[in-house]
Amino acid sequence: MITAALPYANGPVHIGHLAGVYIPADVYARFQRRLGKDVAFICGSDEHGIPITIRAKKEGVTPQDIVDKYHEIIKKSFSDLGISFDEYSRTTSKNHYETSQDFFKVLYEKGKFTEELSEQYFDEQANEFLADRYIVGTCPNCGNENAYGDQCERCGTTLSPSELINPKSMLSGNVPILKETKNWYLPLNEYEDFLNEWIIEGHKDDWKPNVYGQVKSWLNDGLKPRAMTRDLNWGVPVPLPDAEGKVLYVWFDAPIGYISFTKEWAAKNGKDWKDYWQSENSDLVHFIGKDNIVFHCIIFPSMMKAHGDFIMPKNVPAFEFLNLENDKISTSRNWAVWAHEYVEDFPGQQDVLRYALLSSAPETKDNNFTWKDFQTKNNSELVGIFGNFINRVAVLIHKYYDGVVPQGNTNSPELKEINKAAKEISGFLENYEFRNSLTALMNLARFGNQYLQTEEPWKTIKDNPEKAAQSLFVGAQIAVALAQLCEPFMPFSSEKLLNMFNVQRSDWNDVETKSVLIETGHKINEASLLFSKIEDDVIEAQIQKLEDTKQNNKKTNPNANPMKDEITFDDFTKIDLRTATILEAEKVEKADKLLKLTVDTGIDVRTVVSGIAESFTPEEVVGKQVMILLNLAPRKIRGIESQGMLLLTTKPDGKLSFVTPDDSNVENGIEIG
């Protein structure tokens, strides 16, 4: 049972995600299948949580619209890059709702939760409790006036909403009140003894130091009860009669997705999902990033222990973070290489990215990706070593033997290098050492190149044809071994190689034990280039794209739209802007966004239809002094003649705000200019 962390469906996946979770997980799953194991490799989109609702409000759509969009983008990116999930599902599925609610009810009925009352910020106008990210105020540490209730993004300080100075709701802009609410907590402190015995004692020798150390630190500090429900309207509803308006904590329902998605896969394939989750004959391995360690090594295991029917993970090989061009990857700053864009920019070169990211995998500490290093790995290693060896073998066999593998000595000592490399790669992968396993693979290609260079069959074919045949027989064995062994790392290239040498995929054990992988007399197909050189201009274009991003990030408001076309002073003088006051307001029938306004412009009283109903109620705008574009040609909107346009702007939360005079005593009809 292999799981990969569920990506948030509020944006695409980038190379940090790929290097830190998905490509290593895929390599491991492919390798285990080649060993003959019964593998379920499971993942899906995490479609609940505050980041998704924030994105939806920003874009003016529903959370479901957001997750529908990004689920498809993410799913396609994984498929395009050869990530071989057996099931890729989503947490908004009916099956997931039922599975996570059933899990909650089992814990509830066993008395594993405590019910606790607490005071949380509540927006009276929006009539809902506020998640931390929906509260903004002044950071007590650096004075940033736009700090969130959980963190200040300017100074990086972790905050709680109660620490903010002058907190306001992002939903309405009003000052929230504190209101009492009830939620259900899992007392993690009751599982400290279990966690200490299982991890601190049981896995001190086989878990990665970064994972073990973080868990030990958490346990040394002492665990506290953690709420497993939230007062939100987006998520899996809490399945209790007195829990209206509450959903399961996203970190409660998300890991249960591994189980619900396995159920979906098992039902499609005639399997019993319990064999993978509830049998002692099953090994469970979670692939995650370091920011998810606490959830997969403390909270989720405590949940499963409380439930009582589930096995614990054999290992949680969490990776550190990958930086980009010596800077932290950031979705909000668009400082990333996006998976779906890479596939478009480098068609047919998926394995180049897989290879480059694996060779820079942040296994035990943060690592760095640069486009120049990517180019070097492709041109020097994949083209110059791996591809060069394969091409030489295939071309020479066709040139001298009409594409038929020549006679050779099956006891040649060079063939032992194949078995040795296969066992090395196997050992490294079993220990989650992906960079070392990739090095062992490339070392076999290096050995093949050096062997051919020493044997020089293009020379010996004239005066020692038996030696030439032997060297190309050995070369063919190494080439086919590489075709078999590179599959977990570079599946697309493996497929090309198997077709080139006209062989089938074999069990991993065959490569570890057999001396002959392709028989004398076997006919191979024409040689074709596995990898192609990546030129400087291609790399410079990618670097320039990042440089453009860097310059955009220097703007005081990176979300600001570009300047419109220039106008002359004479054009500007044609615009008649005036101060005005809204006298009356009412909703336009069958139009959710429109208000019909009666406006005193100082020179007349006129009707204006404005798309502000989602930001203001009619009662809120009556009596408000505004600015109006007076000489805009009238037009009919929903059958109502609108005579002018009000000036408004959009706030960061997506709500509209009137542009008004500083002085409230300004008379109506005063010209602005």
C-alpha positions as CSV (number, residue, x, y, z in Angstrom):
1,M,0.0,0.0,0.0
2,I,1.8,3.1,-1.3
3,T,0.3,6.6,-0.8
4,A,1.4,10.0,-2.1
5,A,0.4,13.2,-0.3
6,L,-2.9,14.6,-1.7
7,P,-2.1,17.8,-3.6
8,Y,-4.4,20.8,-2.9
9,A,-6.7,21.4,-5.8
10,N,-6.3,25.2,-5.6
11,G,-3.5,25.4,-8.2
12,P,-1.3,23.2,-10.5
13,V,1.6,21.0,-9.3
14,H,5.2,22.3,-9.6
15,I,8.6,20.7,-9.6
16,G,8.9,21.0,-5.8
17,H,5.9,18.7,-5.5
18,L,7.3,16.3,-8.1
19,A,10.8,16.1,-6.6
20,G,9.6,15.9,-3.0
21,V,6.8,13.4,-3.3
22,Y,5.4,12.1,-6.6
23,I,8.4,11.0,-8.7
24,P,10.1,9.2,-5.8
25,A,6.8,7.6,-4.9
26,D,6.3,6.5,-8.5
27,V,9.8,5.1,-8.7
28,Y,9.2,3.1,-5.6
29,A,5.8,1.8,-6.8
30,R,7.1,0.8,-10.2
31,F,10.1,-1.0,-8.5
32,Q,7.8,-2.9,-6.1
33,R,5.6,-4.1,-9.0
34,R,8.8,-5.3,-10.8
35,L,9.6,-7.4,-7.7
36,G,6.2,-9.1,-8.2
37,K,4.5,-7.4,-5.3
38,D,0.8,-6.8,-5.2
39,V,0.9,-3.0,-5.2
40,A,-1.9,-0.4,-4.7
41,F,-0.4,3.1,-5.5
42,I,-3.1,5.6,-4.3
43,C,-3.5,9.4,-4.5
44,G,-6.1,12.1,-5.2
45,S,-6.9,15.7,-5.0
46,D,-7.5,17.3,-1.6
47,E,-10.5,19.5,-2.3
48,H,-11.4,20.9,1.1
49,G,-9.7,23.5,3.2
50,I,-9.4,27.3,3.5
51,P,-6.9,27.8,0.6
52,I,-9.6,26.6,-1.8
53,T,-12.3,28.9,-0.5
54,I,-9.9,31.9,-0.6
55,R,-9.1,31.1,-4.2
56,A,-12.7,30.8,-5.1
57,K,-13.6,34.2,-3.5
58,K,-10.6,35.8,-5.3
59,E,-11.8,34.5,-8.7
60,G,-15.5,35.2,-8.0
61,V,-16.5,31.5,-8.4
62,T,-17.6,28.6,-6.2
63,P,-15.1,26.3,-4.4
64,Q,-16.5,23.5,-6.5
65,D,-15.6,25.4,-9.7
66,I,-12.0,25.7,-8.4
67,V,-11.5,22.1,-7.5
68,D,-13.1,20.9,-10.7
69,K,-10.7,23.0,-12.7
70,Y,-7.5,22.1,-10.8
71,H,-8.3,18.4,-10.3
72,E,-8.3,17.9,-14.0
73,I,-5.1,19.9,-14.5
74,I,-3.3,18.0,-11.7
75,K,-4.5,14.6,-12.8
76,K,-3.4,15.3,-16.4
77,S,0.0,16.5,-15.3
78,F,0.6,13.3,-13.3
79,S,-0.5,11.2,-16.3
80,D,1.7,13.2,-18.7
81,L,4.7,12.7,-16.5
82,G,4.2,8.9,-16.1
83,I,3.1,8.9,-12.5
84,S,1.6,5.4,-12.4
85,F,-1.2,5.8,-9.8
86,D,-3.5,2.8,-9.6
87,E,-6.2,5.3,-8.5
88,Y,-6.3,9.1,-8.6
89,S,-9.5,10.3,-7.1
90,R,-10.8,13.3,-5.2
91,T,-12.1,14.2,-1.7
92,T,-15.4,15.6,-3.0
93,S,-16.6,12.2,-4.1
94,K,-19.6,10.6,-2.5
95,N,-17.6,7.6,-1.5
96,H,-15.1,9.8,0.3
97,Y,-17.8,11.6,2.2
98,E,-19.3,8.3,3.3
99,T,-15.9,6.8,4.3
100,S,-14.7,9.8,6.3
101,Q,-18.0,10.2,8.0
102,D,-18.1,6.5,8.9
103,F,-14.6,6.8,10.3
104,F,-15.6,9.8,12.4
105,K,-18.7,8.0,13.7
106,V,-16.7,4.9,14.8
107,L,-14.4,7.2,16.9
108,Y,-17.4,9.1,18.2
109,E,-19.3,5.9,19.3
110,K,-16.2,4.6,21.0
111,G,-15.9,7.8,23.0
112,K,-12.6,8.8,21.5
113,F,-13.5,12.5,21.2
114,T,-13.9,15.2,23.8
115,E,-16.5,18.0,23.3
116,E,-15.1,21.4,24.1
117,L,-16.5,24.9,24.0
118,S,-14.3,27.7,22.8
119,E,-14.6,31.3,21.7
120,Q,-13.9,32.0,18.1
121,Y,-14.2,35.1,15.9
122,F,-17.6,35.4,14.2
123,D,-18.7,37.8,11.4
124,E,-22.2,39.0,12.3
125,Q,-22.9,40.4,8.9
126,A,-21.8,37.2,7.0
127,N,-23.3,35.1,9.8
128,E,-20.5,32.7,10.0
129,F,-17.4,31.8,12.1
130,L,-14.1,32.9,10.6
131,A,-11.3,30.5,9.8
132,D,-7.9,32.0,10.7
133,R,-7.2,32.9,7.1
134,Y,-10.3,35.0,6.9
135,I,-9.1,37.3,9.6
136,V,-6.7,40.2,8.8
137,G,-5.1,42.7,11.0
138,T,-1.9,44.4,12.1
139,C,1.0,42.0,12.8
140,P,2.2,42.6,16.4
141,N,5.8,41.7,15.3
142,C,6.4,43.8,12.2
143,G,3.4,46.1,11.9
144,N,2.2,44.7,8.6
145,E,-1.5,45.8,8.4
146,N,-2.5,42.9,6.2
147,A,-1.3,39.9,8.3
148,Y,-3.5,36.8,8.4
149,G,-4.9,35.2,11.5
150,D,-2.5,32.3,11.2
151,Q,0.6,34.0,9.8
152,C,2.2,37.2,8.8
153,E,3.5,36.7,5.2
154,R,5.8,39.8,5.5
155,C,7.9,38.6,8.5
156,G,6.9,34.9,8.6
157,T,5.7,35.0,12.2
158,T,3.1,32.3,13.1
159,L,0.1,34.0,14.7
160,S,-3.3,33.3,16.2
161,P,-6.3,35.5,15.5
162,S,-6.3,36.8,19.1
163,E,-2.8,38.2,18.6
164,L,-3.7,40.5,15.7
165,I,-4.1,44.2,16.3
166,N,-7.4,45.6,14.9
167,P,-8.6,42.3,13.5
168,K,-11.2,42.5,10.7
169,S,-13.2,40.0,8.7
170,M,-12.2,39.4,5.1
171,L,-15.8,38.6,4.3
172,S,-17.3,41.9,5.2
173,G,-14.5,44.2,6.4
174,N,-16.2,44.5,9.8
175,V,-14.7,43.9,13.2
176,P,-15.6,40.3,14.2
177,I,-17.0,39.4,17.6
178,L,-16.0,36.5,19.8
179,K,-18.7,33.8,19.9
180,E,-18.9,30.5,21.8
181,T,-18.9,27.3,19.7
182,K,-18.6,23.6,20.3
183,N,-16.2,21.3,18.5
184,W,-15.0,17.7,18.8
185,Y,-11.3,17.2,19.8
186,L,-9.0,14.2,19.6
187,P,-6.9,14.1,22.8
188,L,-3.6,13.4,21.2
189,N,-1.9,13.4,24.6
190,E,-3.6,10.1,25.3
191,Y,-1.6,8.5,22.4
192,E,1.9,9.7,23.5
193,D,2.8,6.3,25.0
194,F,1.7,4.5,21.9
195,L,3.6,6.9,19.6
196,N,6.8,6.7,21.7
197,E,6.7,2.9,21.6
198,W,5.9,2.5,18.0
199,I,8.1,5.3,16.5
200,I,10.7,6.4,19.0
201,E,11.6,2.8,20.1
202,G,10.4,0.8,17.1
203,H,11.7,2.9,14.2
204,K,14.9,4.5,15.5
205,D,17.0,2.5,13.1
206,D,15.0,2.4,9.9
207,W,13.2,5.8,9.6
208,K,14.9,8.8,8.0
209,P,16.6,11.1,10.6
210,N,14.5,14.2,9.5
211,V,11.3,12.3,10.1
212,Y,12.3,10.6,13.3
213,G,13.8,13.9,14.7
214,Q,10.7,15.9,14.0
215,V,8.4,13.3,15.6
216,K,10.7,13.1,18.6
217,S,10.6,16.8,19.1
218,W,6.8,17.0,19.0
219,L,6.6,14.2,21.5
220,N,9.2,15.7,23.8
221,D,7.2,19.0,23.9
222,G,4.0,17.1,24.8
223,L,0.9,16.7,22.6
224,K,-2.4,18.5,23.1
225,P,-6.0,17.8,22.1
226,R,-6.7,18.9,18.6
227,A,-10.0,19.9,17.1
228,M,-11.2,17.4,14.4
229,T,-14.1,19.6,13.4
230,R,-14.4,23.2,12.1
231,D,-17.1,25.8,11.8
232,L,-17.1,26.1,8.0
233,N,-19.5,25.6,5.1
234,W,-17.0,23.9,2.7
235,G,-16.0,20.3,3.6
236,V,-17.4,17.0,4.8
237,P,-20.3,17.6,7.1
238,V,-19.9,16.3,10.6
239,P,-22.3,13.3,10.8
240,L,-24.0,14.3,14.1
241,P,-27.5,15.7,14.7
242,D,-26.2,18.7,16.7
243,A,-23.4,19.7,14.3
244,E,-25.1,21.9,11.7
245,G,-22.7,24.2,10.0
246,K,-19.6,22.1,11.0
247,V,-17.3,20.1,8.8
248,L,-14.5,17.6,9.4
249,Y,-11.1,19.2,9.9
250,V,-9.4,19.0,6.5
251,W,-6.5,17.1,8.1
252,F,-9.0,14.6,9.5
253,D,-10.8,13.9,6.2
254,A,-7.8,14.2,3.8
255,P,-5.7,11.2,4.9
256,I,-8.9,9.1,5.1
257,G,-8.9,9.8,1.3
258,Y,-6.2,7.1,1.0
259,I,-8.7,4.6,2.4
260,S,-11.7,5.8,0.4
261,F,-9.7,5.9,-2.9
262,T,-8.4,2.4,-2.2
263,K,-12.0,1.3,-1.9
264,E,-12.8,2.8,-5.3
265,W,-9.8,1.1,-6.9
266,A,-10.6,-2.3,-5.2
267,A,-14.2,-2.2,-6.3
268,K,-13.1,-1.6,-10.0
269,N,-10.5,-4.4,-9.9
270,G,-12.2,-7.2,-7.9
271,K,-10.0,-6.6,-4.8
272,D,-10.7,-6.4,-1.1
273,W,-9.5,-3.0,0.2
274,K,-9.1,-4.4,3.6
275,D,-6.2,-6.6,2.5
276,Y,-4.2,-3.4,2.0
277,W,-5.3,-1.5,5.1
278,Q,-6.2,-4.1,7.7
279,S,-3.9,-7.1,7.1
280,E,-0.6,-7.7,8.9
281,N,0.6,-9.1,5.5
282,S,0.4,-5.6,4.0
283,D,3.2,-2.9,4.2
284,L,1.9,0.7,4.2
285,V,4.3,3.4,3.0
286,H,3.4,7.2,3.0
287,F,5.4,9.5,0.6
288,I,5.1,13.1,1.8
289,G,6.9,16.4,2.1
290,K,8.4,17.5,5.4
291,D,5.6,19.9,6.2
292,N,3.2,16.9,6.4
293,I,5.3,14.8,8.9
294,V,3.2,15.7,12.0
295,F,-0.1,14.8,10.2
296,H,1.2,11.4,8.9
297,C,3.3,10.4,11.9
298,I,1.2,11.7,14.8
299,I,-2.4,12.7,13.9
300,F,-3.3,10.1,11.3
301,P,-1.7,7.2,13.2
302,S,-3.5,8.3,16.4
303,M,-6.8,8.4,14.4
304,M,-6.1,4.8,13.1
305,K,-5.1,3.6,16.6
306,A,-8.3,5.1,18.0
307,H,-10.3,3.3,15.3
308,G,-8.6,0.0,16.0
309,D,-8.9,-1.8,12.7
310,F,-6.0,-0.4,10.7
311,I,-2.3,-1.2,10.3
312,M,0.4,1.4,11.0
313,P,2.8,2.6,8.2
314,K,6.0,0.7,7.8
315,N,7.8,3.9,6.8
316,V,7.1,7.5,6.1
317,P,10.1,8.6,3.9
318,A,9.4,12.4,3.9
319,F,11.5,14.6,1.7
320,E,12.7,18.1,2.4
321,F,12.0,21.1,0.0
322,L,13.4,21.8,-3.4
323,N,14.4,25.4,-4.2
324,L,14.4,27.0,-7.6
325,E,17.4,29.0,-8.8
326,N,18.5,29.4,-5.2
327,D,15.1,30.8,-4.1
328,K,12.2,29.2,-2.3
329,I,9.5,28.0,-4.6
330,S,6.4,30.1,-4.1
331,T,3.0,29.6,-5.6
332,S,1.8,33.1,-4.6
333,R,4.9,34.7,-6.2
334,N,4.6,32.4,-9.3
335,W,8.2,31.4,-8.6
336,A,7.9,27.8,-9.9
337,V,8.3,25.5,-12.8
338,W,4.8,24.2,-13.3
339,A,4.4,20.6,-14.4
340,H,1.7,21.2,-17.1
341,E,3.8,24.0,-18.6
342,Y,7.0,21.9,-18.7
343,V,5.1,19.2,-20.7
344,E,4.1,21.9,-23.2
345,D,7.5,23.5,-23.4
346,F,9.5,20.2,-23.6
347,P,7.3,17.7,-25.6
348,G,8.5,14.1,-25.4
349,Q,11.1,15.0,-22.7
350,Q,9.2,13.9,-19.6
351,D,12.1,11.5,-18.6
352,V,14.6,14.4,-18.7
353,L,12.6,16.2,-15.9
354,R,12.2,12.9,-14.0
355,Y,15.9,12.3,-14.2
356,A,16.9,15.8,-13.3
357,L,14.6,16.0,-10.3
358,L,15.6,12.6,-9.0
359,S,19.2,13.5,-9.2
360,S,18.5,16.6,-7.2
361,A,15.9,15.0,-4.9
362,P,15.9,16.7,-1.5
363,E,16.1,13.5,0.4
364,T,17.7,14.6,3.7
365,K,18.1,18.4,3.2
366,D,16.7,21.1,1.0
367,N,18.2,21.1,-2.5
368,N,18.2,23.3,-5.5
369,F,17.0,23.1,-9.1
370,T,18.6,25.3,-11.8
371,W,17.9,25.3,-15.5
372,K,21.6,25.2,-16.3
373,D,22.0,22.1,-14.2
374,F,19.0,20.6,-15.9
375,Q,20.7,21.3,-19.3
376,T,24.0,19.7,-18.1
377,K,22.3,16.6,-16.8
378,N,20.5,16.1,-20.1
379,N,23.4,16.9,-22.4
380,S,26.3,15.4,-20.5
381,E,24.6,12.4,-18.8
382,L,21.5,11.4,-20.7
383,V,22.8,12.3,-24.1
384,G,26.5,11.9,-23.6
385,I,26.6,8.8,-21.5
386,F,23.4,6.8,-21.4
387,G,22.1,7.6,-24.9
388,N,25.5,7.5,-26.5
389,F,26.1,3.9,-25.2
390,I,22.7,2.7,-26.4
391,N,23.2,4.2,-29.8
392,R,26.7,2.8,-30.3
393,V,25.5,-0.7,-29.5
394,A,22.4,-0.7,-31.7
395,V,24.1,1.1,-34.6
396,L,27.1,-1.3,-34.6
397,I,25.0,-4.4,-34.3
398,H,23.1,-3.3,-37.4
399,K,26.2,-2.2,-39.2
400,Y,28.2,-5.4,-38.7
401,Y,25.5,-8.1,-38.0
402,D,22.4,-6.9,-39.9
403,G,20.7,-6.2,-36.5
404,V,21.2,-9.7,-35.1
405,V,22.9,-10.2,-31.7
406,P,26.3,-11.9,-32.4
407,Q,27.7,-15.0,-30.7
408,G,29.4,-14.3,-27.3
409,N,30.8,-15.9,-24.2
410,T,28.0,-16.1,-21.6
411,N,30.5,-16.5,-18.8
412,S,32.2,-13.2,-19.6
413,P,33.2,-11.4,-16.3
414,E,31.8,-8.1,-17.6
415,L,28.3,-9.6,-17.4
416,K,28.6,-9.7,-13.6
417,E,28.5,-5.9,-13.6
418,I,24.8,-6.2,-14.7
419,N,23.8,-8.3,-11.7
420,K,25.9,-6.1,-9.4
421,A,24.2,-2.9,-10.6
422,A,20.7,-4.4,-10.4
423,K,21.3,-5.5,-6.7
424,E,22.8,-2.1,-5.9
425,I,19.8,-0.3,-7.3
426,S,17.5,-2.6,-5.5
427,G,19.2,-2.1,-2.2
428,F,19.1,1.7,-2.5
429,L,15.4,1.7,-3.5
430,E,14.5,-0.5,-0.6
431,N,16.1,2.1,1.7
432,Y,14.5,5.0,-0.2
433,E,17.8,6.3,-1.4
434,F,16.7,7.5,-4.8
435,R,19.7,9.6,-5.7
436,N,22.1,6.7,-5.0
437,S,20.0,4.3,-7.0
438,L,20.0,6.7,-10.0
439,T,23.8,7.0,-9.7
440,A,24.1,3.2,-9.7
441,L,22.0,3.0,-12.9
442,M,24.1,5.7,-14.6
443,N,27.3,3.9,-13.5
444,L,26.2,0.8,-15.4
445,A,25.9,3.0,-18.5
446,R,29.3,4.5,-17.8
447,F,30.8,1.0,-17.5
448,G,29.2,0.1,-20.9
449,N,30.7,3.1,-22.6
450,Q,34.2,2.5,-21.1
451,Y,34.0,-1.2,-22.1
452,L,33.2,-0.4,-25.7
453,Q,35.9,2.3,-25.8
454,T,38.4,-0.2,-24.5
455,E,37.3,-3.1,-26.8
456,E,36.9,-0.9,-29.9
457,P,34.7,-3.3,-32.0
458,W,34.8,-0.8,-34.9
459,K,38.5,-1.6,-35.2
460,T,38.7,-5.3,-34.1
461,I,35.9,-6.3,-36.6
462,K,38.6,-6.4,-39.3
463,D,41.4,-8.3,-37.7
464,N,39.7,-10.0,-34.7
465,P,36.0,-10.5,-35.6
466,E,35.5,-12.9,-32.7
467,K,36.5,-10.2,-30.2
468,A,34.3,-7.7,-31.9
469,A,31.3,-10.1,-31.7
470,Q,32.1,-10.7,-28.0
471,S,32.2,-7.0,-27.2
472,L,28.9,-6.3,-28.9
473,F,27.3,-9.4,-27.3
474,V,28.2,-8.0,-23.9
475,G,27.1,-4.5,-25.0
476,A,23.7,-5.8,-26.0
477,Q,23.3,-7.5,-22.6
478,I,24.2,-4.2,-20.8
479,A,21.8,-2.2,-23.1
480,V,18.9,-4.5,-22.4
481,A,19.7,-4.4,-18.7
482,L,19.5,-0.6,-18.8
483,A,16.2,-0.9,-20.6
484,Q,14.9,-3.1,-17.8
485,L,16.5,-1.2,-14.9
486,C,15.7,2.4,-16.0
487,E,11.9,1.7,-16.1
488,P,11.1,2.9,-12.6
489,F,13.1,6.1,-13.2
490,M,12.5,6.8,-16.9
491,P,9.5,4.8,-18.0
492,F,9.1,6.4,-21.4
493,S,12.8,5.8,-22.3
494,S,12.5,2.2,-21.1
495,E,9.6,1.6,-23.4
496,K,11.6,3.0,-26.3
497,L,14.5,0.8,-25.4
498,L,12.5,-2.4,-25.1
499,N,11.0,-1.7,-28.6
500,M,14.5,-0.9,-30.0
501,F,15.9,-4.2,-28.7
502,N,12.7,-6.1,-29.4
503,V,12.4,-7.6,-25.9
504,Q,9.7,-7.8,-23.3
505,R,9.8,-6.3,-19.8
506,S,11.1,-8.9,-17.3
507,D,11.0,-9.4,-13.5
508,W,13.6,-7.4,-11.6
509,N,15.0,-10.7,-10.2
510,D,16.0,-11.8,-13.8
511,V,18.3,-8.8,-14.1
512,E,19.8,-9.5,-10.7
513,T,20.5,-13.2,-11.4
514,K,20.8,-14.0,-15.1
515,S,23.9,-13.4,-17.2
516,V,22.1,-13.4,-20.6
517,L,19.1,-11.0,-21.1
518,I,19.1,-11.1,-24.9
519,E,20.0,-14.3,-26.8
520,T,22.5,-14.7,-29.7
521,G,20.6,-14.6,-33.0
522,H,17.9,-12.2,-31.6
523,K,16.9,-9.6,-34.1
524,I,16.8,-6.0,-32.9
525,N,15.0,-3.1,-34.4
526,E,16.5,0.1,-35.9
527,A,18.4,2.4,-33.6
528,S,16.7,5.7,-32.6
529,L,17.8,8.6,-30.4
530,L,16.7,8.3,-26.8
531,F,17.6,11.8,-25.9
532,S,18.4,15.0,-27.8
533,K,20.6,17.9,-26.9
534,I,18.9,20.9,-25.3
535,E,20.3,24.1,-26.8
536,D,21.2,27.3,-24.9
537,D,18.4,29.3,-26.3
538,V,15.8,26.9,-24.9
539,I,17.3,27.2,-21.5
540,E,17.7,31.0,-21.7
541,A,14.0,31.3,-22.6
542,Q,13.1,29.4,-19.3
543,I,15.5,31.6,-17.3
544,Q,14.0,34.7,-18.9
545,K,10.5,33.5,-17.9
546,L,11.7,33.4,-14.3
547,E,13.4,36.7,-14.6
548,D,10.1,38.2,-15.8
549,T,8.4,36.7,-12.8
550,K,11.0,38.3,-10.5
551,Q,10.5,41.7,-12.0
552,N,6.7,41.3,-11.7
553,N,7.1,40.5,-8.0
554,K,8.9,43.8,-7.5
555,K,5.7,45.6,-8.3
556,T,4.0,47.1,-5.2
557,N,0.8,45.3,-6.4
558,P,1.7,42.3,-8.6
559,N,-2.1,41.7,-9.1
560,A,-2.6,45.1,-10.7
561,N,-3.7,44.9,-14.4
562,P,-1.3,46.5,-17.0
563,M,-1.8,50.1,-17.9
564,K,-4.4,50.8,-20.6
565,D,-3.6,52.6,-23.9
566,E,-2.4,56.2,-23.4
567,I,-4.9,59.0,-23.9
568,T,-4.3,62.7,-24.5
569,F,-5.2,65.6,-22.2
570,D,-8.1,66.5,-24.5
571,D,-9.4,63.0,-24.2
572,F,-9.4,63.3,-20.4
573,T,-11.2,66.7,-20.4
574,K,-14.2,65.0,-22.1
575,I,-14.8,62.9,-18.9
576,D,-17.3,64.5,-16.6
577,L,-16.7,63.1,-13.1
578,R,-19.0,64.5,-10.3
579,T,-19.7,64.0,-6.6
580,A,-23.2,62.5,-6.0
581,T,-25.3,60.8,-3.3
582,I,-27.3,57.6,-3.5
583,L,-30.9,58.4,-2.5
584,E,-32.6,55.1,-3.1
585,A,-31.6,51.5,-3.9
586,E,-33.4,48.3,-4.7
587,K,-32.4,44.9,-6.2
588,V,-33.1,44.3,-9.9
589,E,-35.4,41.4,-10.3
590,K,-33.8,38.1,-11.4
591,A,-30.3,39.6,-11.4
592,D,-28.2,38.6,-8.4
593,K,-25.4,41.2,-9.1
594,L,-27.5,44.3,-10.0
595,L,-28.8,47.1,-7.9
596,K,-31.1,49.9,-9.2
597,L,-29.9,53.2,-7.7
598,T,-31.5,56.7,-7.6
599,V,-28.7,59.2,-7.5
600,D,-28.6,62.9,-6.8
601,T,-25.9,64.3,-9.1
602,G,-26.3,67.9,-8.1
603,I,-27.6,68.8,-11.5
604,D,-30.4,66.2,-11.6
605,V,-31.7,63.0,-10.1
606,R,-31.1,60.0,-12.3
607,T,-31.2,56.2,-12.4
608,V,-28.0,54.1,-12.4
609,V,-27.9,50.3,-12.6
610,S,-24.7,49.0,-11.0
611,G,-23.3,45.4,-10.5
612,I,-22.6,45.8,-6.8
613,A,-25.3,43.6,-5.2
614,E,-22.8,40.9,-4.1
615,S,-20.8,43.4,-2.1
616,F,-23.5,45.7,-0.7
617,T,-27.2,45.4,0.4
618,P,-29.6,48.2,-0.7
619,E,-29.7,49.5,2.8
620,E,-25.9,49.8,3.0
621,V,-25.6,52.2,0.1
622,V,-28.5,54.6,0.7
623,G,-27.1,58.0,1.8
624,K,-23.6,57.1,0.6
625,Q,-21.7,59.8,-1.2
626,V,-20.0,58.5,-4.4
627,M,-18.3,59.6,-7.6
628,I,-20.2,59.2,-10.8
629,L,-19.1,59.4,-14.5
630,L,-21.9,61.7,-15.6
631,N,-21.6,61.9,-19.4
632,L,-21.5,58.2,-20.1
633,A,-24.0,57.5,-22.9
634,P,-27.2,55.9,-21.4
635,R,-27.7,52.2,-22.0
636,K,-30.5,49.7,-21.1
637,I,-29.6,47.0,-18.6
638,R,-32.4,44.5,-17.9
639,G,-34.9,46.9,-19.4
640,I,-33.8,49.8,-17.1
641,E,-32.1,52.8,-18.7
642,S,-28.9,53.4,-16.8
643,Q,-27.6,57.0,-16.9
644,G,-24.0,56.9,-15.7
645,M,-21.4,54.8,-13.9
646,L,-20.2,54.8,-10.3
647,L,-16.5,54.6,-9.4
648,L,-15.5,51.5,-7.4
649,T,-12.4,49.4,-6.9
650,T,-11.9,45.8,-5.8
651,K,-10.3,44.9,-2.4
652,P,-8.0,41.9,-1.9
653,D,-10.9,39.8,-0.6
654,G,-12.8,40.3,-3.9
655,K,-15.3,42.7,-2.4
656,L,-16.0,46.1,-4.1
657,S,-15.3,49.4,-2.4
658,F,-16.6,52.9,-3.4
659,V,-14.2,55.6,-4.4
660,T,-15.4,58.5,-2.3
661,P,-14.3,62.1,-1.4
662,D,-12.2,62.4,1.8
663,D,-14.4,65.3,2.9
664,S,-17.9,64.2,3.7
665,N,-19.2,67.8,3.4
666,V,-18.5,68.1,-0.4
667,E,-21.7,69.1,-2.2
668,N,-23.2,67.0,-4.9
669,G,-22.4,68.0,-8.5
670,I,-18.8,69.2,-7.8
671,E,-16.6,68.4,-10.7
672,I,-13.5,66.1,-10.2
673,G,-10.4,66.7,-12.3
